Amino acid sequence: MSQTALIERAEKVFVGGSNGEFRLPPEANLVVTHGDGAMIYDASGREYVDFLLGSGPMILGHGHPEVVTAVTRQVARGTTFMALNEPAIRLAERVVDASPCGEKVRLVITGSESIQFALRAARAFTGRDRCLRFEGGWHGVSDSALHGARTLDPGDYPDTLPDGGGIPRNWSADMLAAPFNDVGRATEIVERHHGELAAIVIEPLQRCILPRPGFFEAMRALCDRHGIVLIFDEIVTGFRMAWGGAQERYGVTADLAAYGKTISGGYPLAAMCGRSDVMDVMNGWRPADDPKRVIASGTFNGYPVGAVAGLATLDVLERPGTYKRLFAMGDRVTREITAMGERLSVPLLVGGEGPVLQVLFTSEKEIVDYGSMFRADKQKAYVFGVEMIKRGLFVSPYEKIYLSLVHTDGHVDRLLETAEEVLRDVIAKMD
Ligand SMILES: Cc1ncc(COP(=O)(O)O)c(C=O)c1O
């Protein structure tokens, strides 16, 4: 069936023709037939170098032989049991081993669930209801996490609003927000509300914004001073920025951490882990009437197919040279796109670092918080992404570029050559 016919069918059955927020305009829309290593293919027979990586999970590329072997073997042995199973135990052990805060683990299915359960655990453990997050960070789609993910009127900190329809407005009272990297603002809010605060939740590489030196240390100290639970959302950064994730890379240990994407090997699986005393609120042996008892259950929790895929992925990531290679690639992309911007007089910044990057069209010298990121030209970023896709480079027109272990220097050459063409022929002419 032709790609055009498939897109028409998708438009009939999916609202807006897509399955979520990721959607492409007609001139770049496509239906993926399959992926192989660093490449994906569409129903018209076109190939693309994949720099979206399924929004991050495919850090070993598509159909990695070790993942395929592990999954195929597991599928024949049973796909879900509810009960304890060996792959789940082995994966939990690896998380404990790698995560600086990992003492106990709960395996779940989506990143959104892992953050939701982490917030719930912090609330139950402290007996407090409110949490502090940083404006513009993304913590998934639970009703709590969808307060303050979008920009606020700067004067209104720490108040948040629901980020979309259908989210109870009165829940806003329990999610406060501060600007990322602003120690002063966050300290002032915590000092004012500490008796009510259960958690500070941080996306350590907030979208593509790096933490300023001392920011995480200050949040750690505030949590220690006031008995607040520090939650790191490592769903993007876990096992990607370093074996020990953002906690290792930026040198601060959280109380709870959430994992997803990388740890899943491309299958539905996520995890939360952390201090035994906090995690113990999820202990299923607690009496049902214990007010601290947190329900964090799910039919597919401990999903063995996802667990073997995750284990196979971690086996590959653990080999020497992984992070050196990912960061060398990232440094090259950052350096060369920055130089292109200067050469072509297109004001831009490359945010992020290592295998997580984002091209922002802005004249600002540094992106430090959501306000400065929000001021970047979103229309140019969108056109840049769409034009890249039209030229066979699959990137998100909304978000990050992800680098993987199967991207070769040749793939990066193509990314850079195409970026230069798009910047020169399209973006430079937009003003
Ligand atoms: C930092 C972060 N947290 C949470 C999530 C939610 O994970 P999921 O989409 O698996 O629910 C995402 C997803 O993009 C994410 O990037």
The ligand as an SDF file (V2000), in Angstrom:
LIG
                    3D

 16 16  0  0  0  0  0  0  0  0999 V2000
   12.6690   13.5840   31.2820 C   0  0  0  0  0  0  0  0  0  0  0  0
   11.4400   12.7550   30.9980 C   0  0  0  0  0  0  0  0  0  0  0  0
   10.6660   12.3530   32.0150 N   0  0  0  0  0  0  0  0  0  0  0  0
    9.5660   11.6000   31.8200 C   0  0  0  0  0  0  0  0  0  0  0  0
    9.1940   11.2140   30.5620 C   0  0  0  0  0  0  0  0  0  0  0  0
    7.9630   10.3750   30.3730 C   0  0  0  0  0  0  0  0  0  0  0  0
    8.3050    9.0930   29.9440 O   0  0  0  0  0  0  0  0  0  0  0  0
    7.2320    8.2300   29.1100 P   0  0  0  0  0  0  0  0  0  0  0  0
    7.0180    8.9280   27.8080 O   0  0  0  0  0  0  0  0  0  0  0  0
    7.8990    6.8700   28.9770 O   0  0  0  0  0  0  0  0  0  0  0  0
    6.0060    8.1550   29.9380 O   0  0  0  0  0  0  0  0  0  0  0  0
    9.9470   11.6230   29.4630 C   0  0  0  0  0  0  0  0  0  0  0  0
    9.5380   11.2850   28.1010 C   0  0  0  0  0  0  0  0  0  0  0  0
    9.9200   11.8730   27.1220 O   0  0  0  0  0  0  0  0  0  0  0  0
   11.1070   12.4270   29.6820 C   0  0  0  0  0  0  0  0  0  0  0  0
   11.8510   12.8760   28.6570 O   0  0  0  0  0  0  0  0  0  0  0  0
  1  2  1  0
  2  3  1  0
  2 15  2  0
  3  4  2  0
  4  5  1  0
  5  6  1  0
  5 12  2  0
  6  7  1  0
  7  8  1  0
  8  9  2  0
  8 10  1  0
  8 11  1  0
 12 13  1  0
 12 15  1  0
 13 14  2  0
 15 16  1  0
M  END
$$$$
